Amino acid sequence: MPRPPANVRSKKPKDHLGELDVAAPNTGQEGTEGQSDGTVSARLASLINDAPQTTPQTRRGRASRAPNEQENQPVRAIQPPLFTVTSRGEVIQPSSAIPPLTPDATLSIARWWFRSYLEQMGRPHNTIASYMYDLAGFDELVGSDKRLDQIGRDDINEFLTISLKKSTRKRRLTSLGAFFKYLINSEKILDKDPTDNFYAEFIPLKTPVVLTLAEQEMMLEAASGENSRTYLMVYFLVKLGFTRTELLAIQVEHVDVSDPENPIIYVFYEDKRWHKKERKLAAAPGFTPAFQRYIAEFAPSRKLFEMLPQSVNKLVERVAKAAKINKKVTPQSLRDTFAVDEARQGANSTKLLLILGLAPDPRNRMSVERYIKLATPLIA
């Protein structure tokens, strides 16, 4: 049986309370047994905090007990209900006995274990949410009672073809592929991958919309007018080509301004899968005073910037609006702008892959070729 809540264990019994019974009373009415945890918690808080307002009858009934008898009365805790898996693969009420992951387990159980695995591996929250969203849709399609070892190619094909968008089909295939690879390679409960021989459709890369040099200066000026943190964040995006993820992961110790005229920024990844993306970037001399001013004003501890990913998007939109730029400006478009500027200064595709931290695969090469094309001077 679980221990009682800490706030109950820490309080000394009061003479007028006697035994503190936090179990749901048996009133004989319907719905009592299904009382929610929120209601129980509220009642518990009321018992503890509002105890002096106990009715006279209750006080008389319990005052007859001897003080030592009252102190020896046990505190009964609420037994947690069985777990419930939500559509996102989350457990509302985890219990001590989660069903094991076996070939005949249902998809709902497997989703919970997969989510737990991803969280333990430190996968990004957005990735986990995307996987769980797609797997919840797949669960709804195949049925909650279908076993893992009964899922076949027809189920995969139906789930992919009901979507009309290429991007959605590609994302769903990625989610399902990761899920079944986990069941086969990590858990070793399946030996066949039903997503085999399914291939993601080619999605043409869009031509990025980048800022001119004048617009970049307008962005930095508007950011500086807000505060030193906003300026430094915009600088990292448009002048160093950081991704949003890299921006939120960089630590104070990754910035070296020991030589003020030649500041150096190191991009590190804790996940060993992305060590090839690590790189060392040189910033302009003007970066040093901006960085030192930010440190003095905000005094960050470990991470340089503590902010949610969505807040970075809003920050960039806000600065672009203040700068009166009539383009859709995002963290990615600022990174694209940096890449085009590097191409204008003579960077070829190989160098662009290095400074952007991209793997030298065919699709990434096609991506950086867009930057080189945009950097090419106009033909007179």
C-alpha positions in Angstrom: 0.0 0.0 0.0 1.4 3.5 -0.9 2.5 5.9 1.8 0.0 8.7 2.7 0.6 12.2 1.2 3.5 14.1 2.6 1.3 16.9 3.9 -0.6 14.4 6.0 2.4 12.6 7.3 4.0 15.9 8.4 1.0 17.1 10.4 0.7 16.1 14.1 -2.8 14.7 15.0 -5.0 17.3 16.7 -7.0 16.3 19.8 -10.3 17.3 18.2 -9.7 15.3 15.1 -8.8 11.8 16.4 -8.4 9.4 13.5 -8.0 11.1 10.1 -10.0 9.0 7.7 -9.3 10.1 4.1 -11.1 7.1 2.5 -14.3 7.8 0.6 -17.3 7.5 2.9 -19.8 4.7 2.1 -23.0 6.7 1.8 -24.9 4.1 -0.1 -25.5 6.5 -3.0 -24.6 5.8 -6.6 -21.4 7.4 -7.9 -19.5 7.4 -4.6 -17.0 4.7 -5.7 -16.2 6.6 -8.9 -15.3 9.8 -7.1 -12.4 11.5 -8.8 -9.0 12.0 -7.3 -9.5 15.8 -7.5 -12.6 15.6 -5.3 -10.8 13.4 -2.8 -7.8 15.7 -2.7 -10.1 18.7 -2.1 -11.9 16.9 0.7 -8.5 15.9 2.2 -7.4 19.6 2.1 -10.7 20.6 3.7 -10.2 18.1 6.5 -6.7 19.3 7.3 -7.2 23.1 6.9 -10.7 23.6 8.1 -10.6 21.1 11.0 -11.6 23.7 13.6 -15.0 24.1 11.8 -16.0 20.5 12.6 -19.6 20.1 13.6 -20.2 20.0 17.4 -21.6 16.5 17.1 -18.3 15.3 15.5 -16.3 17.0 18.2 -18.3 15.4 21.0 -18.1 12.0 19.4 -14.4 12.0 19.1 -13.4 14.0 22.2 -14.1 11.1 24.4 -11.1 9.2 23.2 -7.9 9.4 25.3 -5.1 11.6 23.9 -2.7 8.7 23.6 -5.4 6.7 21.8 -5.8 9.5 19.3 -2.1 9.7 18.6 -1.9 6.0 17.9 -4.7 6.0 15.3 -3.3 5.1 11.8 -3.7 7.3 8.8 -5.3 5.5 6.0 -4.2 6.3 2.4 -6.2 6.1 -0.8 -5.5 3.1 -2.9 -4.7 4.4 -6.5 -7.0 3.1 -9.3 -5.7 1.0 -12.2 -3.9 3.0 -14.9 -5.6 4.5 -17.9 -3.8 5.1 -21.2 -4.8 8.3 -22.9 -4.8 9.0 -26.6 -1.3 10.4 -26.3 0.1 7.2 -24.6 0.1 8.8 -21.2 -0.8 7.0 -18.0 -3.3 9.0 -16.0 -3.0 7.0 -12.8 0.1 4.8 -12.9 0.0 1.7 -10.8 2.8 -0.5 -9.5 1.9 -3.3 -12.0 1.9 -2.0 -15.6 1.1 -4.9 -18.0 4.3 -6.3 -19.6 5.1 -5.8 -23.2 4.6 -9.0 -25.0 3.7 -10.0 -28.6 0.1 -10.4 -27.7 -0.1 -7.0 -25.9 -2.4 -4.4 -27.3 -1.2 -1.3 -29.1 -2.4 0.9 -26.2 0.0 -0.9 -23.8 2.8 -0.8 -26.3 2.3 3.0 -26.8 2.8 3.5 -23.1 6.1 1.6 -23.0 7.3 3.3 -26.2 6.6 6.7 -24.7 8.5 5.7 -21.5 11.4 4.5 -23.6 11.6 7.8 -25.6 11.5 9.9 -22.4 14.3 7.8 -20.8 16.4 8.2 -23.9 15.9 12.0 -23.7 14.1 12.4 -27.0 12.8 15.9 -27.8 9.3 16.6 -26.5 8.0 17.6 -29.9 9.2 14.3 -31.3 7.5 12.3 -28.6 4.3 14.2 -29.0 4.3 13.7 -32.8 4.9 9.9 -32.4 2.1 9.6 -29.8 -0.3 11.6 -32.0 0.2 9.3 -35.0 0.2 6.1 -32.9 -3.1 7.2 -31.3 -4.6 7.6 -34.7 -3.3 4.2 -35.8 -4.7 2.6 -32.6 -8.1 4.1 -33.4 -7.9 2.6 -36.9 -6.9 -0.9 -36.1 -8.9 -1.3 -32.9 -7.9 -1.3 -29.3 -8.2 -5.1 -29.0 -5.8 -5.9 -31.9 -2.6 -7.6 -30.7 0.8 -6.4 -31.8 1.7 -9.6 -33.6 -1.6 -9.3 -35.6 -0.7 -6.0 -37.2 0.2 -6.4 -40.8 1.1 -4.5 -44.0 -2.6 -4.0 -44.8 -3.1 -2.0 -41.6 0.0 0.1 -42.4 -1.2 0.7 -46.0 -4.7 1.7 -44.9 -3.4 4.2 -42.3 -1.1 5.8 -44.8 -3.5 6.0 -47.7 -6.4 7.6 -45.8 -4.4 10.8 -45.7 -4.4 13.0 -48.8 -1.2 15.0 -47.9 2.2 13.7 -48.7 3.7 15.4 -45.7 1.2 13.6 -43.4 1.9 10.2 -45.0 5.6 10.7 -44.6 5.3 11.7 -40.9 3.0 8.7 -40.2 5.4 6.3 -41.8 8.3 7.8 -39.7 6.3 7.4 -36.5 5.3 3.8 -37.3 8.8 2.9 -38.4 10.3 4.1 -35.2 7.7 2.3 -33.1 8.2 -1.1 -34.7 12.0 -0.7 -34.7 11.7 -0.2 -31.0 9.6 -3.4 -30.6 12.0 -5.4 -32.7 15.5 -4.0 -31.8 15.0 -2.8 -28.3 12.3 -5.0 -26.8 12.8 -8.0 -29.1 9.2 -9.1 -29.0 8.6 -9.0 -32.7 10.7 -10.3 -35.6 8.9 -8.8 -38.6 8.5 -5.1 -39.3 5.2 -4.4 -41.1 6.5 -1.0 -42.3 9.2 -2.7 -44.4 9.1 -1.9 -48.2 7.1 1.2 -47.5 9.0 4.3 -48.6 8.4 8.0 -47.9 7.2 10.0 -50.8 9.6 12.7 -52.2 8.5 16.1 -51.1 10.1 19.0 -53.1 12.0 21.5 -51.0 10.5 25.0 -51.0 12.6 27.9 -51.9 13.4 29.8 -48.7 12.4 33.4 -48.1 15.4 35.2 -46.7 16.1 38.7 -45.4 18.1 41.3 -47.1 21.1 42.8 -45.4 19.0 45.9 -44.6 16.2 43.8 -43.1 18.7 41.9 -41.0 19.9 45.2 -39.5 16.3 46.3 -38.9 15.7 43.0 -37.1 18.8 43.4 -34.9 17.9 47.0 -34.1 14.4 46.2 -33.1 15.6 43.3 -31.0 18.1 45.6 -29.3 15.3 48.0 -28.5 13.5 45.3 -26.5 16.3 44.0 -24.3 19.8 42.4 -24.4 18.3 38.8 -24.3 16.2 39.4 -27.4 19.1 40.9 -29.3 21.4 38.0 -28.5 18.8 35.4 -29.4 18.2 37.0 -32.8 21.9 37.3 -33.3 22.4 33.5 -32.8 19.7 32.8 -35.4 20.6 35.2 -38.1 24.3 35.7 -37.7 25.3 32.2 -36.6 22.7 30.0 -38.2 21.5 28.3 -35.0 18.4 26.1 -35.1 15.8 26.7 -32.5 16.8 23.5 -30.7 20.4 24.5 -30.7 19.5 28.0 -29.4 17.6 26.5 -26.4 20.4 23.9 -25.7 23.5 26.1 -25.7 25.1 26.6 -22.3 27.0 29.6 -20.9 30.3 27.7 -20.9 29.9 27.0 -24.7 30.7 30.6 -25.4 34.4 31.7 -25.3 35.0 35.4 -25.3 38.5 35.2 -23.7 39.7 36.9 -26.9 37.1 39.7 -27.3 38.0 40.3 -30.9 37.6 36.7 -31.8 34.7 35.2 -29.9 34.0 31.5 -30.5 30.8 29.6 -30.0 30.7 25.8 -29.6 27.7 23.8 -30.6 27.5 20.5 -28.6 24.9 17.7 -28.5 24.4 15.6 -25.4 22.8 12.8 -27.5 25.6 10.8 -29.1 23.5 10.3 -32.2 24.0 13.9 -33.1 27.7 14.3 -32.4 28.4 14.7 -36.1 26.3 18.0 -35.9 28.7 19.5 -33.4 30.8 22.4 -34.7 32.8 25.5 -33.8 31.6 28.9 -35.1 33.4 32.3 -35.1 31.4 35.4 -34.3 32.1 39.0 -35.1 33.8 41.2 -32.5 30.5 43.0 -31.8 29.2 39.8 -30.3 31.4 40.0 -27.2 29.9 43.2 -25.7 26.4 42.0 -26.5 27.1 38.7 -24.8 28.7 40.3 -21.7 25.8 42.8 -21.4 23.3 39.9 -21.4 25.2 38.0 -18.8 25.4 41.0 -16.5 21.7 41.8 -16.8 20.1 38.3 -16.8 22.7 36.2 -15.0 21.8 32.9 -16.6 22.9 29.8 -14.7 23.6 26.7 -16.9 21.6 27.2 -20.1 22.1 30.5 -21.8 18.4 30.9 -22.6 15.5 29.4 -20.6 12.5 29.6 -22.9 9.8 27.3 -24.5 10.2 26.6 -28.2 6.9 28.3 -29.0 8.1 31.4 -27.2 11.1 31.6 -29.5 8.7 31.7 -32.5 6.6 34.4 -30.9 9.7 36.4 -30.0 10.9 36.3 -33.7 7.4 37.3 -34.9 7.3 40.2 -32.4 10.7 41.5 -33.4 9.8 41.3 -37.1 6.6 43.2 -36.6 8.5 45.9 -34.6 11.0 46.1 -37.4 8.1 46.5 -39.9 9.3 43.7 -42.1 6.6 42.6 -44.5 7.7 38.9 -44.7 6.9 35.8 -42.7 10.0 35.6 -40.4 10.6 32.5 -38.4 13.7 31.0 -36.6 14.1 28.8 -39.7 14.0 31.7 -42.2 16.7 33.5 -40.1 18.9 30.3 -40.4 18.2 30.3 -44.1 19.3 33.9 -44.3 22.6 33.1 -42.6 23.2 30.2 -45.0 22.6 32.4 -48.1 24.9 35.0 -46.7 27.6 32.4 -46.3 27.1 31.2 -49.9 27.4 34.8 -51.1 30.8 34.9 -49.4 32.0 31.9 -51.3 30.9 28.8 -49.2 30.3 25.8 -51.4 27.9 22.9 -50.6 30.4 21.0 -48.5 31.3 24.0 -46.3 27.6 24.9 -45.9 26.9 21.4 -44.6 29.6 21.8 -42.1 28.7 25.2 -40.7 25.0 24.3 -40.6 25.7 21.0 -38.9 24.0 18.9 -41.6 24.8 15.3 -42.5 26.2 15.0 -46.1 23.2 13.0 -47.4 21.6 13.6 -50.8 18.6 15.5 -49.4 20.7 17.9 -47.3 22.9 18.5 -50.3 19.8 19.4 -52.3 18.8 21.7 -49.4 22.1 23.7 -49.4 22.1 23.9 -53.2 19.0 26.2 -52.7 21.2 28.6 -50.8 23.9 28.6 -53.4 21.3 29.3 -56.1 19.8 32.2 -54.2 23.3 33.6 -53.6 24.1 33.6 -57.3 24.2 37.2 -58.7 21.5 38.2 -61.1 22.1 37.6 -64.8 22.2 41.0 -66.6 
